Amino acid sequence: MRLLVIGASGHLGSEVARLALAAGAEVTGTHARPDKPSELHDWSRLDVREPFAVHTLVQLVRPDAVINTCYDRWSWGPTATGAAHVATAAAAVGARLVHVSSDALHAGRPEAYTEDDDPSPITPYGAAKAAAETAVAAIDPSAAIVRTSLILGDETSPQVRLALDLIHRRSEGRLFTDQVRCPIDGAELAAALLELVGNDYAGVLNVAGPQAVSRAQLGKLIALRHGLSPRLVPTGKATRVPNAGPLDVKLDSSRAATLLKVQIRPVSEVLAG
């Protein structure tokens, strides 16, 4: 299988590439930086905002499948417009498309969100993710659109690095006690994405952890995992911070649990070592 991983230099994309290579796939990864990472031999620098560049690369690689993990939390172009460009190029060569979305497109509520719940974004990033989903579904109705939550990995992964930076006072801020999410291990999410490449599931699928925790609780679990006191985690309330984003966003991933073979562990187990 020839696999094209869009955003392979990021945490999730690198996990997808690593697992695919181990399974014997021919993997091409893209990055947007002038300095390419060294783990993967077949790299292509790509700006997904440029439709000609996206189409040229896809026509050159002729992948059997494309997994799009690319996003930019602070910019509409890579997240929304780029997703449309990738979907169009993948459809042109008949490649199976798995697009990674986010729980950030929900406004938050006490009840868990299912795949049937429409996006209700209250932040620019959430709006970009919602627009990306709309574009992908319109361009390629057979694509799998995976909504996920906070992605965990080693100390270099964004969520873990954020908590450790706050604990060690390398950055300022607080982890909120009233923002709830369903964190997931990055390797397990990557395995789920690769499993979706091999089936014909179409549309939205929630793939997140089965355990909901607050961001503050997550920070304390990360502290314990790294041999640090949970008391070192600076905490606060999102309701006291302007534009802090959605509060309670839980994804119901029961459909994925019945569809996929990969076992998604609760966050407390993931961070137990």
C-alpha positions in Angstrom: 0.0 0.0 0.0 1.2 3.5 -0.8 0.2 5.9 1.9 0.5 9.7 1.9 0.5 11.2 5.4 -0.3 15.0 5.3 1.4 16.6 8.3 3.7 13.7 9.1 6.1 16.0 11.0 3.5 16.6 13.7 3.0 14.3 16.7 0.0 12.4 15.3 1.3 12.3 11.7 4.6 10.9 12.9 2.9 8.1 14.8 0.8 7.2 11.7 3.9 7.1 9.6 5.8 5.0 12.1 3.0 2.4 12.4 2.4 2.3 8.7 6.1 1.7 8.0 6.2 -1.0 10.5 3.3 -2.7 8.8 5.2 -2.6 5.5 3.5 0.3 3.7 5.2 2.7 1.3 4.9 6.0 3.2 5.4 9.5 1.9 5.1 12.2 4.6 4.7 15.9 4.2 5.9 18.8 6.3 5.7 22.6 6.1 9.1 23.4 7.6 12.3 24.1 5.7 14.1 21.5 7.8 12.6 18.1 7.4 12.5 15.5 10.2 14.9 12.6 9.9 12.7 9.6 10.9 11.1 9.1 7.5 13.2 8.8 4.3 10.5 9.9 1.8 9.6 13.5 2.7 7.9 16.2 0.7 7.6 19.8 1.8 4.1 20.9 1.2 1.9 24.0 1.9 -1.6 22.7 1.8 -2.9 26.2 1.2 -1.5 25.9 -2.4 -3.9 23.7 -4.5 -1.5 23.2 -7.3 1.2 22.0 -5.0 -1.2 19.6 -3.3 -2.4 18.2 -6.7 1.1 17.9 -8.0 2.3 15.9 -5.1 -0.7 13.6 -5.0 -0.4 12.9 -8.8 3.3 12.1 -8.3 2.8 9.8 -5.4 -0.4 8.2 -6.6 -1.3 7.0 -3.1 -3.8 4.2 -2.4 -4.8 6.2 0.8 -4.3 9.7 2.3 -4.4 10.5 6.0 -4.7 14.2 6.6 -3.5 15.2 10.1 -2.6 18.7 9.2 -3.9 21.7 11.1 -2.9 25.1 12.4 -4.8 26.2 15.6 -4.2 29.9 14.7 -4.8 29.9 11.0 -7.8 29.1 8.8 -5.8 28.2 5.7 -4.1 25.0 6.7 -7.0 23.8 8.7 -10.0 24.5 6.5 -8.9 25.5 3.0 -6.0 23.0 3.0 -8.4 20.1 3.9 -10.5 20.9 0.8 -7.4 20.9 -1.3 -6.3 17.5 0.0 -9.8 16.0 -0.4 -10.0 17.2 -4.0 -6.6 15.9 -4.9 -7.2 12.5 -3.2 -10.5 12.1 -5.0 -8.9 12.8 -8.3 -6.7 9.7 -8.0 -9.3 7.6 -6.2 -7.4 7.4 -3.0 -9.1 6.4 0.3 -9.2 9.6 2.5 -9.1 9.6 6.3 -9.5 13.2 7.6 -8.7 14.1 11.2 -11.1 16.5 12.9 -11.5 17.7 16.5 -13.9 18.0 19.4 -13.1 21.7 19.2 -16.0 22.2 16.8 -18.5 21.6 19.6 -19.7 24.3 21.9 -19.8 22.1 25.1 -22.7 20.7 27.1 -23.3 18.1 29.9 -24.3 15.3 27.5 -21.7 13.5 25.4 -21.6 14.3 21.7 -22.4 11.5 19.1 -21.6 11.5 15.4 -25.1 12.7 14.7 -24.5 16.0 16.5 -23.8 18.9 14.1 -20.8 21.2 14.8 -21.6 24.2 17.0 -18.2 26.1 17.1 -17.6 29.0 19.4 -13.9 29.6 18.5 -12.1 30.4 15.2 -10.3 27.1 15.4 -13.6 25.2 15.9 -15.1 27.0 13.0 -12.2 26.1 10.8 -12.5 22.4 11.8 -16.2 22.5 11.1 -15.6 24.1 7.6 -13.0 21.4 6.9 -15.5 18.7 7.7 -18.1 20.3 5.4 -15.7 20.5 2.5 -14.3 17.0 2.9 -17.8 15.5 3.1 -19.0 17.4 0.0 -15.9 16.6 -2.1 -15.6 12.9 -1.1 -18.7 11.4 0.6 -16.8 8.1 1.0 -14.1 9.7 3.2 -13.8 8.9 6.9 -13.9 12.0 9.1 -12.4 11.2 12.6 -13.3 13.5 15.5 -10.9 13.2 18.3 -9.8 14.9 21.5 -6.6 15.8 23.3 -3.8 13.6 21.9 -1.1 12.3 24.3 2.4 11.0 23.8 5.9 11.5 25.2 7.2 14.7 26.7 7.5 16.3 23.3 3.8 15.9 22.4 1.9 19.2 22.7 -0.5 18.3 25.5 2.2 16.7 27.7 4.7 19.5 26.9 2.1 22.1 27.9 1.6 20.6 31.3 5.3 20.1 32.0 6.1 23.6 30.9 3.5 25.0 33.3 4.7 22.7 36.2 8.3 23.8 35.7 7.2 27.5 35.2 8.7 27.6 31.7 5.5 29.2 30.6 2.6 31.0 32.3 -1.0 29.9 32.5 -3.3 27.5 34.2 -5.0 24.2 33.5 -8.7 24.5 33.9 -10.8 22.5 36.4 -14.0 23.1 34.4 -12.8 22.2 30.9 -13.5 18.5 30.3 -12.2 16.4 27.4 -11.6 12.7 26.5 -7.8 12.4 26.0 -6.4 9.6 23.8 -3.0 8.0 23.3 -1.5 9.1 20.0 -0.3 5.7 19.0 -3.8 4.2 19.6 -5.4 7.0 17.6 -2.8 6.4 14.8 -3.7 2.7 14.8 -7.4 3.6 14.5 -6.7 5.8 11.5 -4.8 3.1 9.7 -7.5 0.6 10.5 -10.0 3.0 8.8 -7.8 3.1 5.7 -8.6 -0.6 5.3 -12.4 -0.4 5.6 -15.1 1.5 3.8 -16.6 3.5 6.7 -17.8 6.8 5.4 -18.7 10.0 7.4 -18.0 11.2 10.9 -16.6 8.8 13.5 -15.8 9.8 17.1 -12.5 8.2 18.2 -11.5 9.5 21.6 -10.6 8.1 25.0 -13.3 6.4 27.1 -12.5 8.5 30.2 -13.5 12.1 30.6 -11.2 14.3 32.7 -10.7 18.0 33.3 -7.6 19.6 31.8 -6.4 20.1 35.4 -6.9 16.4 36.2 -5.0 15.6 33.0 -2.2 17.8 34.1 -2.0 16.1 37.5 -1.9 12.7 35.8 0.9 13.9 33.6 2.8 15.2 36.7 2.5 11.8 38.4 3.6 10.0 35.2 6.8 12.1 35.3 7.5 11.6 39.0 6.3 15.1 39.9 3.8 16.3 42.6 0.3 17.0 41.3 0.3 20.0 43.6 2.8 21.7 41.2 0.1 21.9 38.5 -1.3 25.5 38.3 -5.1 25.3 38.0 -7.9 27.7 37.5 -11.4 28.1 36.0 -12.1 28.7 32.4 -15.2 30.7 33.2 -13.0 33.4 34.7 -10.9 33.7 31.5 -12.2 35.5 28.4 -12.4 33.4 25.3 -11.2 30.3 27.0 -13.2 28.1 24.6 -15.8 25.3 25.2 -16.1 23.8 28.7 -17.6 20.3 28.8 -16.9 18.5 25.5 -17.2 14.7 25.8 -17.2 12.5 22.7 -19.3 9.3 22.7 -16.9 6.8 20.9 -19.1 3.7 21.3 -19.6 3.4 17.6 -15.8 3.2 17.1 -15.5 0.7 19.9 -17.7 -1.7 18.0 -16.3 -0.9 14.5 -12.5 -1.0 15.2 -10.3 -3.7 16.6 -7.8 -1.3 18.3 -8.4 -0.9 22.0 -8.5 2.7 23.2 -7.4 2.9 26.8 -8.7 5.4 29.4 -6.3 8.2 30.1 -5.5 7.1 33.6 -4.2 3.8 32.2 -2.3 5.5 29.4 -0.4 7.7 31.8 0.1 5.0 34.4 3.2 3.8 32.6 
